[in-house]
Amino acid sequence: MSIKERLETLPWDTLARYRLIEIIALWEGRVTSRHLGNAFGIARQQASRVMKTYRETIAEHNLEYDPVIKGYRPSANFHPQLTRGEVDEYLQLLGNHDNLNPHFTGLGLGQANTEALRLPSRSASPPVVRTLIEAASQGARLEVTYASLNSPQGEERILCPHTLVYAAGRWHVRAFCEKHRAFRDFVLSRFRAVPELFGETLDGGQRKFDNGWETRVTLRLGADPRLSPDERGLIEQDHGMVDGELHLPTRGALVQYVLRELGINPDYLDESPRAQQLIVLNHDEITDWLFVSSSA
């Protein structure tokens, strides 16, 4: 029986568990019964059976058992059977099951009977993502080669990462940069080689010292007052406003990304109120955060 034929007979929850096995194994470099237990609320014995049946029915040679971790690692010949092998799958999975990884912030997965616009994904290699996650989990420093518009060929940096973030249509890691002595955003697709771990994060490089990350901010948005009362009422209804305002809690470092997602430029007012639609009501309160999270 082909894999396609097997999939047609699998219950949805079983397929979801098999997909999680592939995604976690590829991007974290290991998968254990604890991953399945945390994601699906199943007992360890049941989770172990799921991994066993994955190997027996889907891809016997994808996973190799490691007694040290009491789980499986991807083999040298690992090839996804139920997933695409793209980093978006991993990061969206964690967004849907945020208890799987405390070093992640992102979006949830879509639901059945819906369609979402899927734009081209920026590339990121599994070894790079694995190392970033490992460093964030261990509180370690990384030596990286990172490309930017100022250094397109890449330059060496020392980073202390703490969180993977999806924002403004791309994935980045929030990290302390020892070169700039500041927390910045580093796009995953711009790492030019697998980072190397060395030593613990320096004092001041931990997440608790990232003021932009630890500070909570509430954006207050409203309909453009230049619109007619009926037009404003429609915009307010579209966004579920209460008393003419939409309150969006976020982190200081993410304020500008939230505004980008909503198509709002806080420093520019479109000549057409119908094009503008939304405005920031508490501009003075968020000014300090508009450029605090500059990309490296």
Phi, psi and omega in degrees: 000132180287164179298321179300319179292322178297318182298325181294340181261354184277138172297155183301318184293326177293317179298319179298321180291320178296320179296320178298319179303312181296315185294312181294318180299316183293315190265338177255346178082006176193154176216133182233172178297335179295323177302311181294320180298316180294322185283323188243359178067036179251159181289159183299319180297318179295320178297321178296322178294323179298316180293325178295315181289331174300314181294323184285327189250338185250301185206093185299324188261009179285328187239144176238132183287137177238108183295337181295317180264356183055046180199199186241149173242152178292137179284170178296336181258020182302131177217119181301134178255331186244357183227173183268346183075029180253147185297331179303324180298317181293312184290325176289326177299315179293329177294329180277333180235072188294349176282353178284333185204116181283357184254038185217140172225129182190206184250157178277170178282154177288165181256167179296154179063028173230162178227131179239143176293124182248107180273163179305137182271135174287136186288151173203135184272144178306315180300323179295312181296317179303315183293321177297317179295317180299316180295318179296320181291323184267351185068043185256160174269156180229139168261121187231160167248115189235132180263143176217175178296332177282333180223074185301332180277349179099148175219156182284136176226158170244119185240153172236091186281150175227337184207137171271137187227138168256123180201144176053039174078016179210163178256134175219167176248134176273125186208155172277127180258118182290335178295314183264354182054045182204158175277132181220175180252130182239118184290132186299325184286354185258004174283125187268352178202168179290124180298154178248130179279140172201115174075172180276157176301136179292155175303132183098348181261359180281160183304324183297342178265000179276092185300321179295330180276320186280340181276125178270136182229143175247118175279132176249116182244152177213168177288145179304122183294347178285346177288159176289161179306319179293320179294317178298320179299322179294315179297319179297321178292318179305320187258007177064039182287152176242124183055037175078010181227147173244121180256123181238105177285138179204190176259152179306318182291348183251000183305310184294330179289320177300317180296321178297317180300326181271000179072029182251124171257108186294345182256009182217131177249118181297143180299330181262117178297333178289331176281323181290304179063302183248144174228159176273126182271335182243051184304318182298330183282341184249000184306319183296342186256355187294331181230017181290335185253050181294141178289150183284000000 
